[in-house]
């Protein structure tokens, strides 16, 4: 039995929000590549984009994540739900790991506290988008509604 809503009325809005998160990652990554061009891949310097610390490694990662999110949003059919949820969990782990290593040499993506806050916020937005974007048959929706009313 599903624990997330099926055919939520605001599903198109959630899909659009997911697409905007993906677009933000791509734009941030491209600006990061431009700003950190010529630096080492995992440089730990004062390079900032949109107020967030970054380097070539993190910029490349955000471009990849953004393209994955945008591709999932374009494809739909619950592929976007799986992509958004898995990437949200991965971003939560990344954000918390970078928070733990913020002032150390293990900060390979050159995060600042602002970067951590943005990554964790976008991860939670992606998780929400993934939870409310599921598409299903009328039978699945009816089963979810009945289960919801029992609780």
N, CA, C and O of each residue as an XYZ file, in Angstrom:
604
protein
N       0.839     -1.173      0.000
C       0.000      0.000      0.000
C       0.894      1.249      0.000
O       1.919      1.300      0.679
N       0.483      2.232     -0.765
C       1.251      3.473     -0.881
C       1.022      4.357      0.339
O      -0.075      4.419      0.893
N       2.090      5.035      0.737
C       1.997      5.953      1.864
C       2.000      7.402      1.418
O       1.989      8.310      2.250
N       2.015      7.624      0.121
C       1.986      8.975     -0.412
C       0.736      9.145     -1.262
O       0.218      8.171     -1.807
N       0.248     10.372     -1.378
C      -0.973     10.601     -2.166
C      -0.794     10.193     -3.624
O       0.289     10.321     -4.195
N      -1.867      9.707     -4.202
C      -1.885      9.341     -5.611
C      -2.806     10.317     -6.327
O      -3.916     10.583     -5.866
N      -2.345     10.851     -7.452
C      -3.119     11.806     -8.255
C      -3.542     13.029     -7.434
O      -4.696     13.453     -7.488
N      -2.612     13.577     -6.690
C      -2.895     14.766     -5.881
C      -3.345     15.902     -6.807
O      -2.774     16.083     -7.883
N      -4.362     16.667     -6.400
C      -4.855     17.733     -7.281
C      -3.797     18.786     -7.645
O      -3.868     19.390     -8.715
N      -2.835     19.002     -6.771
C      -1.797     20.008     -7.033
C      -0.547     19.396     -7.678
O       0.513     20.022     -7.695
N      -0.671     18.185     -8.202
C       0.476     17.497     -8.794
C       1.193     18.312     -9.868
O       2.424     18.324     -9.879
N       0.484     18.995    -10.773
C       1.209     19.802    -11.769
C       2.049     20.919    -11.138
O       3.123     21.255    -11.639
N       1.562     21.475    -10.062
C       2.320     22.524     -9.382
C       3.580     21.931     -8.765
O       4.653     22.527     -8.856
N       3.461     20.773     -8.145
C       4.629     20.125     -7.556
C       5.653     19.742     -8.628
O       6.861     19.851     -8.415
N       5.153     19.292     -9.782
C       6.072     18.971    -10.875
C       6.817     20.204    -11.345
O       8.014     20.145    -11.627
N       6.108     21.324    -11.429
C       6.743     22.583    -11.838
C       7.787     23.022    -10.812
O       8.856     23.511    -11.177
N       7.477     22.848     -9.549
C       8.444     23.197     -8.495
C       9.689     22.324     -8.629
O      10.810     22.817     -8.496
N       9.500     21.041     -8.889
C      10.640     20.153     -9.106
C      11.480     20.606    -10.283
O      12.709     20.583    -10.221
N      10.820     21.019    -11.360
C      11.538     21.526    -12.519
C      12.324     22.791    -12.195
O      13.438     22.973    -12.685
N      11.751     23.659    -11.376
C      12.457     24.882    -10.976
C      13.688     24.566    -10.124
O      14.719     25.227    -10.247
N      13.578     23.556     -9.262
C      14.747     23.143     -8.473
C      15.844     22.627     -9.406
O      17.016     22.965     -9.236
N      15.467     21.814    -10.386
C      16.441     21.325    -11.354
C      17.072     22.456    -12.143
O      18.280     22.454    -12.380
N      16.255     23.427    -12.552
C      16.774     24.578    -13.283
C      17.733     25.394    -12.421
O      18.753     25.878    -12.912
N      17.410     25.548    -11.137
C      18.304     26.269    -10.229
C      19.667     25.569    -10.152
O      20.709     26.222    -10.217
N      19.650     24.240    -10.014
C      20.912     23.497     -9.944
C      21.733     23.678    -11.220
O      22.950     23.851    -11.147
N      21.094     23.642    -12.374
C      21.830     23.804    -13.626
C      22.424     25.213    -13.720
O      23.596     25.370    -14.060
N      21.621     26.230    -13.421
C      22.112     27.609    -13.490
C      23.251     27.821    -12.497
O      24.274     28.416    -12.838
N      23.074     27.333    -11.266
C      24.126     27.464    -10.261
C      25.400     26.758    -10.734
O      26.498     27.296    -10.591
N      25.255     25.572    -11.286
C      26.420     24.820    -11.753
C      27.153     25.518    -12.882
O      28.382     25.577    -12.882
N      26.414     26.046    -13.840
C      27.041     26.744    -14.962
C      27.762     27.997    -14.459
O      28.898     28.260    -14.852
N      27.101     28.772    -13.590
C      27.756     29.954    -13.020
C      28.977     29.558    -12.195
O      29.981     30.270    -12.185
N      28.890     28.417    -11.502
C      30.027     27.928    -10.720
C      31.199     27.525    -11.587
O      32.350     27.788    -11.238
N      30.921     26.889    -12.712
C      31.991     26.516    -13.637
C      32.672     27.775    -14.178
O      33.897     27.831    -14.286
N      31.869     28.774    -14.513
C      32.433     30.030    -15.023
C      33.282     30.706    -13.950
O      34.390     31.163    -14.231
N      32.763     30.771    -12.716
C      33.471     31.473    -11.638
C      34.738     30.743    -11.196
O      35.709     31.385    -10.794
N      34.742     29.421    -11.265
C      35.894     28.673    -10.766
C      36.770     28.118    -11.890
O      37.593     27.234    -11.653
N      36.599     28.623    -13.092
C      37.422     28.180    -14.218
C      38.894     28.481    -13.933
O      39.241     29.577    -13.495
N      39.729     27.517    -14.182
C      41.161     27.681    -13.948
C      41.616     27.201    -12.585
O      42.815     27.036    -12.362
N      40.684     26.972    -11.664
C      41.037     26.455    -10.339
C      41.102     24.935    -10.379
O      40.667     24.306    -11.344
N      41.649     24.361     -9.321
C      41.645     22.906     -9.186
C      40.209     22.399     -9.082
O      39.306     23.139     -8.691
N      40.008     21.123     -9.437
C      38.673     20.538     -9.434
C      38.042     20.593     -8.040
O      36.865     20.927     -7.905
N      38.815     20.267     -7.016
C      38.319     20.310     -5.639
C      39.009     21.415     -4.841
O      39.385     21.202     -3.688
N      39.175     22.580     -5.438
C      39.848     23.707     -4.783
C      39.067     24.153     -3.555
O      37.836     24.170     -3.554
N      39.799     24.511     -2.519
C      39.182     25.059     -1.309
C      39.637     26.503     -1.178
O      40.599     26.821     -0.480
N      38.912     27.358     -1.872
C      39.277     28.766     -1.880
C      38.037     29.614     -1.576
O      37.079     29.122     -0.979
N      38.056     30.871     -1.981
C      36.943     31.756     -1.650
C      35.988     31.967     -2.826
O      35.314     32.995     -2.892
N      35.923     31.014     -3.749
C      35.011     31.124     -4.890
C      33.577     31.021     -4.413
O      33.205     30.063     -3.735
N      32.770     32.016     -4.769
C      31.354     32.028     -4.385
C      30.493     32.327     -5.604
O      30.856     33.130     -6.464
N      29.359     31.672     -5.656
C      28.359     31.907     -6.687
C      27.012     32.001     -5.984
O      26.649     31.124     -5.200
N      26.276     33.067     -6.269
C      24.982     33.305     -5.618
C      25.107     33.237     -4.095
O      24.191     32.786     -3.408
N      26.243     33.687     -3.581
C      26.478     33.719     -2.144
C      26.904     32.402     -1.531
O      27.066     32.309     -0.314
N      27.089     31.382     -2.355
C      27.431     30.050     -1.857
C      28.832     29.662     -2.311
O      29.241     29.969     -3.430
N      29.563     28.981     -1.426
C      30.874     28.473     -1.795
C      30.752     27.332     -2.782
O      29.840     26.510     -2.686
N      31.670     27.283     -3.732
C      31.641     26.221     -4.729
C      33.040     26.023     -5.318
O      33.945     26.826     -5.091
N      33.193     24.959     -6.063
C      34.395     24.713     -6.858
C      33.966     23.945     -8.109
O      32.779     23.674     -8.293
N      34.908     23.599     -8.954
C      34.546     22.903    -10.195
C      33.843     21.573     -9.923
O      32.912     21.204    -10.638
N      34.284     20.859     -8.899
C      33.679     19.568     -8.578
C      32.212     19.698     -8.205
O      31.364     18.971     -8.722
N      31.917     20.629     -7.304
C      30.528     20.811     -6.878
C      29.695     21.406     -8.009
O      28.521     21.063     -8.153
N      30.277     22.282     -8.804
C      29.542     22.857     -9.933
C      29.169     21.771    -10.941
O      28.044     21.750    -11.440
N      30.100     20.876    -11.241
C      29.805     19.771    -12.160
C      28.721     18.862    -11.578
O      27.832     18.406    -12.297
N      28.801     18.602    -10.272
C      27.789     17.767     -9.623
C      26.408     18.412     -9.698
O      25.422     17.723     -9.961
N      26.321     19.719     -9.472
C      25.014     20.371     -9.510
C      24.444     20.399    -10.930
O      23.230     20.304    -11.112
N      25.311     20.529    -11.932
C      24.809     20.455    -13.305
C      24.225     19.068    -13.570
O      23.146     18.947    -14.150
N      24.934     18.028    -13.148
C      24.446     16.658    -13.325
C      23.120     16.441    -12.591
O      22.184     15.872    -13.152
N      23.042     16.895    -11.339
C      21.806     16.741    -10.570
C      20.658     17.503    -11.223
O      19.542     16.993    -11.321
N      20.937     18.720    -11.666
C      19.903     19.519    -12.308
C      19.382     18.878    -13.586
O      18.178     18.883    -13.841
N      20.284     18.327    -14.387
C      19.876     17.662    -15.631
C      19.040     16.426    -15.306
O      18.042     16.163    -15.976
N      19.437     15.668    -14.287
C      18.640     14.488    -13.886
C      17.238     14.890    -13.442
O      16.256     14.254    -13.826
N      17.146     15.940    -12.637
C      15.835     16.393    -12.153
C      14.980     16.884    -13.320
O      13.799     16.551    -13.409
N      15.577     17.674    -14.213
C      14.830     18.175    -15.367
C      14.394     17.039    -16.297
O      13.286     17.068    -16.831
N      15.254     16.048    -16.490
C      14.886     14.906    -17.331
C      13.732     14.131    -16.702
O      12.787     13.747    -17.391
N      13.812     13.903    -15.394
C      12.718     13.218    -14.714
C      11.416     13.995    -14.793
O      10.348     13.411    -14.976
N      11.503     15.300    -14.657
C      10.312     16.141    -14.746
C       9.723     16.086    -16.152
O       8.503     16.046    -16.311
N      10.571     16.084    -17.163
C      10.089     16.026    -18.540
C       9.464     14.669    -18.862
O       8.464     14.604    -19.577
N      10.040     13.595    -18.344
C       9.524     12.252    -18.620
C       8.237     11.990    -17.851
O       7.270     11.479    -18.416
N       8.217     12.340    -16.549
C       7.026     12.115    -15.729
C       6.818     10.634    -15.439
O       7.780      9.908    -15.189
N       5.580     10.189    -15.471
C       5.182      8.791    -15.269
C       5.825      8.143    -14.049
O       6.258      6.993    -14.118
N       5.891      8.840    -12.973
C       6.436      8.386    -11.690
C       7.947      8.191    -11.710
O       8.534      7.868    -10.677
N       8.591      8.381    -12.860
C      10.051      8.368    -12.887
C      10.559      9.602    -12.156
O      11.560      9.551    -11.440
N       9.845     10.720    -12.351
C      10.228     11.944    -11.650
C      10.088     11.793    -10.145
O      10.881     12.354     -9.389
N       9.097     11.049     -9.705
C       8.899     10.818     -8.269
C      10.098     10.075     -7.690
O      10.635     10.461     -6.652
N      10.513      9.008     -8.366
C      11.658      8.223     -7.877
C      12.942      9.051     -7.904
O      13.712      9.036     -6.944
N      13.172      9.768     -8.995
C      14.384     10.593     -9.096
C      14.393     11.653     -8.002
O      15.398     11.830     -7.314
N      13.281     12.353     -7.842
C      13.226     13.421     -6.842
C      13.433     12.894     -5.428
O      14.149     13.507     -4.637
N      12.816     11.770     -5.106
C      12.973     11.233     -3.754
C      14.401     10.756     -3.502
O      14.977     11.064     -2.459
N      14.976     10.014     -4.437
C      16.337      9.506     -4.229
C      17.362     10.629     -4.188
O      18.277     10.609     -3.365
N      17.210     11.607     -5.074
C      18.143     12.729     -5.049
C      17.963     13.583     -3.796
O      18.927     14.151     -3.282
N      16.735     13.673     -3.308
C      16.504     14.412     -2.067
C      17.237     13.746     -0.905
O      17.878     14.425     -0.102
N      17.145     12.429     -0.815
C      17.863     11.715      0.248
C      19.375     11.893      0.098
O      20.084     12.100      1.083
N      19.860     11.810     -1.144
C      21.299     11.977     -1.385
C      21.753     13.392     -1.014
O      22.825     13.566     -0.435
N      20.942     14.400     -1.344
C      21.290     15.777     -1.003
C      21.253     16.013      0.500
O      22.054     16.787      1.024
N      20.337     15.358      1.196
C      20.307     15.474      2.659
C      21.588     14.903      3.258
O      22.178     15.502      4.158
N      22.014     13.755      2.764
C      23.256     13.150      3.245
C      24.442     14.052      2.915
O      25.306     14.276      3.763
N      24.487     14.570      1.685
C      25.583     15.453      1.281
C      25.620     16.708      2.145
O      26.682     17.100      2.628
N      24.472     17.334      2.339
C      24.420     18.555      3.139
C      24.862     18.337      4.570
O      25.604     19.147      5.127
N      24.407     17.238      5.173
C      24.799     16.963      6.561
C      26.273     16.568      6.663
O      26.949     16.928      7.627
N      26.768     15.830      5.669
C      28.192     15.461      5.678
C      29.059     16.700      5.519
O      30.060     16.856      6.219
N      28.679     17.575      4.606
C      29.457     18.796      4.419
C      29.356     19.711      5.641
O      30.306     20.431      5.948
N      28.242     19.693      6.328
C      28.121     20.462      7.570
C      29.098     19.939      8.614
O      29.711     20.713      9.350
N      29.234     18.619      8.669
C      30.159     18.015      9.635
C      31.613     18.344      9.321
O      32.434     18.468     10.230
N      31.936     18.486      8.028
C      33.324     18.710      7.614
C      33.579     20.139      7.147
O      34.558     20.392      6.446
N      32.727     21.058      7.520
C      32.761     22.419      6.998
C      34.109     23.110      7.162
O      34.603     23.711      6.208
N      34.705     23.044      8.318
C      35.951     23.767      8.595
C      37.177     22.855      8.550
O      38.173     23.113      9.226
N      37.099     21.786      7.750
C      38.210     20.837      7.685
C      38.693     20.689      6.241
O      38.104     21.246      5.315
N      39.760     19.938      6.071
C      40.262     19.652      4.727
C      39.369     18.661      3.982
O      39.519     18.485      2.773
N      38.450     18.020      4.682
C      37.533     17.075      4.049
C      36.372     17.787      3.338
O      35.520     17.128      2.742
N      36.333     19.094      3.395
C      35.300     19.880      2.717
C      35.659     19.974      1.233
O      36.071     21.028      0.749
N      35.495     18.856      0.519
C      35.982     18.770     -0.862
C      35.175     19.617     -1.835
O      35.681     19.961     -2.903
N      33.941     19.964     -1.502
C      33.109     20.754     -2.403
C      33.106     22.245     -2.065
O      32.328     23.012     -2.631
N      33.983     22.653     -1.137
C      34.147     24.059     -0.785
C      32.847     24.678     -0.277
O      32.542     25.828     -0.592
N      32.082     23.923      0.506
C      30.820     24.407      1.055
C      31.057     25.508      2.077
O      32.084     25.545      2.755
N      30.085     26.401      2.171
C      29.988     27.344      3.278
C      28.688     27.016      4.005
O      27.924     26.163      3.552
N      28.436     27.674      5.108
C      27.197     27.392      5.840
C      25.978     27.759      4.990
O      24.931     27.118      5.091
N      26.116     28.785      4.156
C      25.018     29.164      3.266
C      24.746     28.042      2.261
O      23.591     27.732      1.970
N      25.801     27.442      1.738
C      25.630     26.339      0.795
C      24.920     25.173      1.466
O      24.042     24.553      0.867
N      25.291     24.872      2.697
C      24.648     23.780      3.434
C      23.157     24.062      3.594
O      22.329     23.180      3.366
N      22.814     25.282      3.983
C      21.404     25.637      4.192
C      20.623     25.518      2.885
O      19.513     24.986      2.871
N      21.198     26.010      1.789
C      20.514     25.935      0.492
C      20.343     24.484      0.055
O      19.268     24.107     -0.412
N      21.373     23.671      0.196
C      21.287     22.266     -0.218
C      20.235     21.528      0.610
O      19.431     20.777      0.057
N      20.231     21.731      1.921
C      19.247     21.051      2.763
C      17.826     21.532      2.456
O      16.891     20.732      2.452
N      17.662     22.814      2.203
C      16.331     23.339      1.862
C      15.843     22.771      0.538
O      14.695     22.339      0.437
N      16.700     22.767     -0.477
C      16.300     22.218     -1.771
C      16.045     20.713     -1.684
O      15.184     20.187     -2.390
N      16.786     20.024     -0.824
C      16.537     18.588     -0.630
C      15.149     18.359     -0.053
O      14.436     17.454     -0.486
N      14.767     19.170      0.918
C      13.433     19.015      1.503
C      12.336     19.372      0.503
O      11.282     18.735      0.488
N      12.572     20.383     -0.330
C      11.603     20.732     -1.370
C      11.473     19.573     -2.360
O      10.359     19.213     -2.742
N      12.594     18.985     -2.777
C      12.544     17.837     -3.683
C      11.824     16.651     -3.062
O      11.078     15.946     -3.743
N      12.042     16.432     -1.785
C      11.362     15.329     -1.107
C       9.856     15.557     -1.110
O       9.083     14.631     -1.360
N       9.442     16.784     -0.834
C       8.016     17.106     -0.863
C       7.452     16.911     -2.267
O       6.369     16.349     -2.429
N       8.175     17.369     -3.275
C       7.730     17.225     -4.657
C       7.588     15.742     -5.012
O       6.630     15.343     -5.675
N       8.537     14.944     -4.569
C       8.469     13.512     -4.839
C       7.315     12.830     -4.134
O       6.746     11.872     -4.656
N       6.970     13.308     -2.969
C       5.890     12.667     -2.217
C       4.496     12.996     -2.762
O       3.569     12.199     -2.621
N       4.352     14.158     -3.377
C       3.027     14.564     -3.845
C       2.859     14.486     -5.348
O       1.828     14.908     -5.870
N       3.841     13.958     -6.057
C       3.766     13.921     -7.507
C       3.369     12.586     -8.100
O       3.390     12.438     -9.322
N       3.008     11.613     -7.287
C       2.744     10.265     -7.789
C       1.459     10.209     -8.613
O       0.431     10.777     -8.244
N       1.554      9.508     -9.735
C       0.417      9.296    -10.617
C       0.015      7.831    -10.515
O       0.874      6.953    -10.437
N      -1.281      7.568    -10.516
C      -1.743      6.185    -10.446
C      -3.120      6.041    -11.057
O      -3.733      7.014    -11.497
N      -3.592      4.810    -11.074
C      -4.919      4.531    -11.625
C      -5.988      4.987    -10.629
O      -5.690      5.342     -9.489
N      -7.224      4.967    -11.086
C      -8.336      5.335    -10.203
C      -8.446      4.354     -9.034
O      -8.810      4.749     -7.926
N      -8.133      3.069     -9.277
C      -8.179      2.079     -8.198
C      -7.135      2.383     -7.126
O      -7.412      2.280     -5.931
N      -5.939      2.756     -7.562
C      -4.887      3.104     -6.602
C      -5.260      4.348     -5.801
O      -5.007      4.425     -4.598
N      -5.860      5.314     -6.478
C      -6.273      6.526     -5.780
C      -7.378      6.221     -4.772
O      -7.364      6.734     -3.654
N      -8.319      5.397     -5.166
C      -9.411      5.034     -4.266
C      -8.889      4.259     -3.061
O      -9.334      4.486     -1.936
N      -7.939      3.338     -3.291
C      -7.348      2.583     -2.179
C      -6.604      3.520     -1.234
O      -6.673      3.358     -0.016
N      -5.896      4.493     -1.789
C      -5.183      5.445     -0.936
C      -6.165      6.286     -0.128
O      -5.935      6.545      1.054
N      -7.257      6.715     -0.759
C      -8.262      7.520     -0.048
C      -8.900      6.721      1.086
O      -9.112      7.255      2.175
N      -9.209      5.447      0.840
C      -9.816      4.610      1.883
C      -8.819      4.410      3.039
O      -9.199      4.494      4.207
N      -7.565      4.151      2.714
C      -6.549      3.969      3.751
C      -6.372      5.246      4.549
O      -6.169      5.198      5.763
N      -6.446      6.374      3.891
C      -6.285      7.661      4.561
C      -7.441      7.933      5.515
O      -7.244      8.485      6.597
N      -8.647      7.542      5.111
C      -9.804      7.779      5.969
C      -9.830      6.872      7.187
O     -10.434      7.212      8.204
N      -9.173      5.710      7.089
C      -9.114      4.789      8.211
C      -8.236      5.374      9.321
O      -8.533      5.216     10.505
N      -7.156      6.050      8.927
C      -6.262      6.632      9.907
C      -6.966      7.737     10.612
O      -6.388      8.374     11.493
